[in-house]
């Protein structure tokens, strides 16, 4: 039995390597085509890809619809939820293709395509000299924020999960570095923490998203769309440790495929001296901010994540 299991595992790993290799080659072909196409063309094509993904049955469609039911319940009917699902796929297609194309645009092109609301808020926060934690979510085309901020001289970086397909991960890394972005990977964790603290010490901007599912050992249960869910505590823990200012920072797609970075006023930590309670209460307040933006732009959030996987209970 043990020999059969080992043989089966070897076959599964072999086929996974083949599939990963084919996906990587397809991605490289996509990069080749997109980099030689106009923004108008890739946005039309990206939207069509989203329509294709919506029409044909796929596991992600079921995840999105289930997430919408969990989030909204009776607030939105089935038609509204399906419309959001379709728009989500369309935006996802456009986002991916734009993220491939943007590193090869000129400064002036990017400057005209992305506006910033609240730039003075960011500048004032950086004058404090303690660094800025940009609190955000998987909303809009967050992958292109760096293309706008870095050319203006901001020390901006993000924390990323190591990709399952290492070859595609390398391709994305090339694109990010083309924008001047040197991401911090979440593993090994001690190196991630060290590099994050170094960036804040240098008065940089650390971009953190708290809207994905996480292990409860790395987070706390916080209210999000009527449920208590494990939520990443990084922004609050880092701010408490360094004195860095937390700024809610989001990007949304406007008309004609222009984008707008929205920077809110500084988030004030409410501290009582009870560390555990302070982390939980402040994370819940930050989670409420992310939820408010998702409610404003529901079609632009990444509903494809299994966010409600470890829901603890419904909050009335």
C-alpha positions as CSV (number, residue, x, y, z in Angstrom):
1,X,0.0,0.0,0.0
2,X,2.8,2.4,0.9
3,X,4.5,1.7,-2.5
4,X,1.2,2.4,-4.3
5,X,0.7,5.7,-2.4
6,X,4.3,6.8,-3.3
7,X,3.8,5.9,-6.9
8,X,0.5,7.9,-7.0
9,X,2.1,10.9,-5.4
10,X,4.9,10.8,-7.9
11,X,2.4,10.8,-10.8
12,X,0.4,13.6,-9.2
13,X,3.6,15.7,-8.8
14,X,4.7,15.0,-12.3
15,X,1.4,16.0,-13.8
16,X,1.3,19.1,-11.6
17,X,4.8,20.1,-12.9
18,X,3.5,19.6,-16.5
19,X,0.4,21.7,-15.9
20,X,2.4,24.5,-14.1
21,X,4.9,24.5,-17.1
22,X,2.0,24.8,-19.6
23,X,0.4,27.6,-17.6
24,X,3.8,29.4,-17.4
25,X,4.3,29.2,-21.2
26,X,0.7,30.4,-21.8
27,X,1.4,33.3,-19.4
28,X,4.6,34.2,-21.2
29,X,2.7,34.3,-24.5
30,X,0.1,36.5,-22.9
31,X,2.8,38.9,-21.7
32,X,4.4,39.0,-25.1
33,X,1.0,39.9,-26.8
34,X,-0.2,42.4,-24.1
35,X,3.1,44.3,-24.0
36,X,2.6,45.0,-27.8
37,X,-1.0,46.0,-27.6
38,X,-2.7,49.3,-26.8
39,X,-4.5,49.9,-23.5
40,X,-7.8,50.2,-25.4
41,X,-7.3,46.8,-26.9
42,X,-6.3,45.0,-23.7
43,X,-9.2,46.5,-21.8
44,X,-11.7,45.3,-24.4
45,X,-10.0,41.9,-24.4
46,X,-9.8,41.7,-20.6
47,X,-13.5,42.4,-20.4
48,X,-14.3,39.7,-22.9
49,X,-12.1,37.3,-21.0
50,X,-14.2,38.1,-17.9
51,X,-17.4,37.5,-19.8
52,X,-16.1,34.1,-21.0
53,X,-15.2,33.1,-17.4
54,X,-18.6,34.2,-16.2
55,X,-20.6,32.3,-18.9
56,X,-18.8,29.0,-18.6
57,X,-19.1,27.0,-15.3
58,X,-15.9,27.2,-13.2
59,X,-15.2,26.8,-9.4
60,X,-14.4,30.5,-9.0
61,X,-17.8,31.5,-10.1
62,X,-19.4,29.4,-7.4
63,X,-17.0,30.9,-4.8
64,X,-18.0,34.4,-5.9
65,X,-21.7,33.8,-5.7
66,X,-21.4,32.0,-2.4
67,X,-19.3,35.0,-1.0
68,X,-22.0,37.4,-2.2
69,X,-24.7,35.4,-0.5
70,X,-22.7,35.4,2.7
71,X,-21.9,39.1,2.5
72,X,-25.3,40.5,1.5
73,X,-27.9,37.9,2.3
74,X,-31.2,39.5,1.4
75,X,-29.7,42.9,0.9
76,X,-29.2,42.2,-2.8
77,X,-31.3,39.8,-4.9
78,X,-30.0,37.0,-7.1
79,X,-29.9,39.2,-10.2
80,X,-27.8,41.9,-8.4
81,X,-25.4,39.3,-7.1
82,X,-25.0,37.8,-10.6
83,X,-24.4,41.2,-12.1
84,X,-21.7,41.9,-9.5
85,X,-20.2,38.4,-10.2
86,X,-20.0,39.2,-13.9
87,X,-18.5,42.7,-13.3
88,X,-15.9,41.1,-10.9
89,X,-14.7,38.7,-13.7
90,X,-14.6,41.6,-16.2
91,X,-12.5,43.8,-13.8
92,X,-10.3,40.9,-12.9
93,X,-9.5,40.3,-16.6
94,X,-8.8,44.0,-17.2
95,X,-6.7,44.3,-14.0
96,X,-4.4,41.4,-14.9
97,X,-3.7,42.7,-18.4
98,X,-3.2,46.3,-17.2
99,X,-0.7,45.0,-14.6
100,X,1.3,43.4,-17.4
101,X,1.1,46.5,-19.6
102,X,1.6,49.4,-17.1
103,X,5.3,48.7,-16.4
104,X,6.0,49.6,-20.0
105,X,4.1,52.9,-20.1
106,X,5.8,56.2,-19.9
107,X,5.6,58.5,-16.8
108,X,3.3,60.9,-18.6
109,X,0.9,58.1,-19.7
110,X,0.6,56.7,-16.2
111,X,0.3,60.2,-14.7
112,X,-2.7,60.9,-17.0
113,X,-4.3,57.5,-16.3
114,X,-4.1,57.5,-12.5
115,X,-5.2,60.4,-10.3
116,X,-4.6,60.8,-6.5
117,X,-7.2,62.1,-4.1
118,X,-5.5,63.0,-0.8
119,X,-1.9,63.3,-1.9
120,X,-1.4,66.1,0.7
121,X,-2.6,63.7,3.4
122,X,0.1,61.2,2.5
123,X,2.8,63.9,2.3
124,X,1.8,65.3,5.7
125,X,1.9,61.8,7.3
126,X,5.4,61.2,5.9
127,X,6.6,64.5,7.4
128,X,6.3,62.8,10.8
129,X,9.2,60.6,9.8
130,X,7.8,57.3,11.2
131,X,6.7,55.8,8.0
132,X,3.2,55.1,6.7
133,X,1.2,51.9,6.8
134,X,-1.1,52.0,3.8
135,X,-4.2,50.0,4.9
136,X,-6.0,48.6,1.8
137,X,-7.9,45.7,0.3
138,X,-8.0,43.6,-2.9
139,X,-10.1,46.4,-4.5
140,X,-9.6,47.9,-7.9
141,X,-6.3,47.4,-9.7
142,X,-4.1,47.6,-6.7
143,X,-1.2,46.1,-8.7
144,X,-0.6,49.4,-10.5
145,X,-0.5,51.7,-7.4
146,X,3.3,51.4,-7.4
147,X,3.5,52.7,-11.0
148,X,2.0,56.0,-9.9
149,X,3.7,56.5,-6.5
150,X,7.3,55.3,-7.1
151,X,8.2,57.6,-10.0
152,X,7.2,60.5,-7.6
153,X,9.9,59.4,-5.2
154,X,7.8,57.6,-2.6
155,X,9.5,54.6,-1.0
156,X,6.6,52.2,-1.6
157,X,6.4,48.5,-1.3
158,X,4.0,45.6,-0.7
159,X,4.0,42.3,1.2
160,X,3.3,39.4,-1.1
161,X,2.5,35.7,-0.7
162,X,4.9,33.4,-2.4
163,X,3.2,32.2,-5.6
164,X,2.5,28.5,-6.0
165,X,3.7,28.6,-9.6
166,X,7.3,29.8,-9.1
167,X,7.9,30.5,-12.8
168,X,4.9,32.8,-13.1
169,X,6.1,34.3,-9.8
170,X,9.4,35.2,-11.4
171,X,7.6,36.7,-14.4
172,X,5.5,38.9,-12.1
173,X,8.7,39.9,-10.2
174,X,10.2,41.1,-13.4
175,X,7.2,43.3,-14.1
176,X,7.2,44.7,-10.5
177,X,10.8,45.6,-10.7
178,X,10.2,47.3,-14.0
179,X,7.9,49.6,-12.0
180,X,10.6,50.1,-9.4
181,X,8.8,47.9,-6.9
182,X,10.8,45.5,-4.7
183,X,8.2,43.5,-2.8
184,X,8.6,41.9,0.6
185,X,7.6,38.2,0.6
186,X,5.6,37.0,3.6
187,X,7.9,33.9,4.2
188,X,10.2,33.4,6.0
189,X,8.1,35.4,8.5
190,X,11.0,36.8,10.5
191,X,12.7,38.2,7.4
192,X,9.3,39.7,6.3
193,X,9.0,41.5,9.7
194,X,12.6,42.6,9.6
195,X,12.3,44.2,6.1
196,X,9.0,45.8,7.0
197,X,10.4,47.4,10.1
198,X,13.4,48.6,8.1
199,X,11.2,50.2,5.5
200,X,9.2,52.1,8.1
201,X,12.3,53.2,9.8
202,X,13.4,54.7,6.5
203,X,10.1,56.6,6.4
204,X,8.7,54.3,3.6
205,X,5.2,53.3,2.7
206,X,4.2,49.7,3.6
207,X,1.1,48.5,1.7
208,X,-1.0,46.0,3.6
209,X,-4.3,44.3,2.8
210,X,-6.4,42.8,5.5
211,X,-9.3,41.4,3.5
212,X,-8.0,37.9,2.8
213,X,-8.5,34.8,4.9
214,X,-5.7,34.2,7.4
215,X,-4.8,31.7,10.1
216,X,-6.2,32.6,13.4
217,X,-2.7,32.2,14.9
218,X,-1.7,35.3,12.8
219,X,-4.9,37.3,13.3
220,X,-8.0,37.9,15.4
221,X,-11.7,37.4,14.7
222,X,-13.2,40.7,13.4
223,X,-16.5,41.6,12.0
224,X,-16.7,41.8,8.2
225,X,-20.0,41.8,6.3
226,X,-22.1,40.5,9.2
227,X,-19.7,37.7,10.1
228,X,-16.7,37.3,12.4
229,X,-13.7,36.2,10.4
230,X,-10.0,35.7,11.0
231,X,-8.3,39.0,10.1
232,X,-4.7,39.9,9.6
233,X,-3.5,42.1,12.5
234,X,-0.3,43.4,10.8
235,X,-1.3,47.1,10.4
236,X,-2.1,47.6,14.0
237,X,0.8,45.5,15.4
238,X,3.3,47.3,13.2
239,X,1.8,50.8,14.1
240,X,1.9,50.0,17.8
241,X,5.5,48.9,17.5
242,X,6.9,51.7,15.3
243,X,4.6,54.7,15.7
244,X,4.0,54.6,11.9
245,X,0.8,56.3,10.8
246,X,-2.0,54.2,9.3
247,X,-3.6,55.7,6.2
248,X,-6.5,54.0,4.5
249,X,-5.4,53.9,0.8
250,X,-7.5,52.4,-2.0
251,X,-7.6,52.5,-5.8
252,X,-10.8,52.3,-7.9
253,X,-11.5,52.2,-11.6
254,X,-13.3,55.3,-13.0
255,X,-14.8,55.9,-16.4
256,X,-12.7,55.2,-19.5
257,X,-10.5,52.9,-17.6
258,X,-8.9,55.7,-15.6
259,X,-8.0,55.0,-12.0
260,X,-8.2,57.0,-8.8
261,X,-6.1,56.4,-5.7
262,X,-8.1,57.5,-2.6
263,X,-6.1,58.4,0.5
264,X,-8.2,58.9,3.7
265,X,-7.3,60.8,6.8
266,X,-5.0,59.1,9.3
267,X,-6.4,56.3,11.3
268,X,-6.1,57.1,15.0
269,X,-5.3,54.0,17.2
270,X,-7.4,53.8,20.3
271,X,-5.2,52.3,23.0
272,X,-6.2,51.3,26.6
273,X,-3.0,49.5,27.6
274,X,-4.6,46.0,27.1
275,X,-2.6,44.8,24.1
276,X,-4.9,42.0,23.1
277,X,-8.1,44.0,23.3
278,X,-6.4,47.0,21.6
279,X,-5.3,44.9,18.7
280,X,-8.8,43.4,18.2
281,X,-10.8,46.6,18.6
282,X,-8.6,48.6,16.2
283,X,-8.5,45.8,13.6
284,X,-12.3,45.7,13.8
285,X,-12.4,49.4,13.1
286,X,-10.0,49.0,10.1
287,X,-12.0,46.1,8.8
288,X,-15.1,48.3,8.9
289,X,-13.2,50.8,6.7
290,X,-12.4,48.2,4.1
291,X,-16.0,46.9,4.2
292,X,-17.3,50.5,3.6
293,X,-15.1,50.8,0.4
294,X,-16.2,47.4,-0.9
295,X,-19.8,48.4,-0.4
296,X,-19.2,51.5,-2.5
297,X,-17.5,49.6,-5.3
298,X,-18.6,45.9,-4.9
299,X,-18.0,45.0,-8.5
300,X,-14.3,46.0,-8.1
301,X,-13.5,43.7,-5.1
302,X,-11.8,40.3,-5.5
303,X,-14.8,38.1,-4.5
304,X,-12.8,35.1,-5.8
305,X,-11.1,34.6,-2.4
306,X,-12.6,32.2,0.1
307,X,-13.0,35.0,2.6
308,X,-15.8,33.4,4.6
309,X,-14.1,30.0,4.8
310,X,-13.6,30.2,8.6
311,X,-16.6,32.3,9.6
312,X,-17.1,32.1,13.3
313,X,-20.6,33.4,13.6
314,X,-23.1,35.9,12.3
315,X,-23.0,39.3,13.9
316,X,-26.5,40.8,14.3
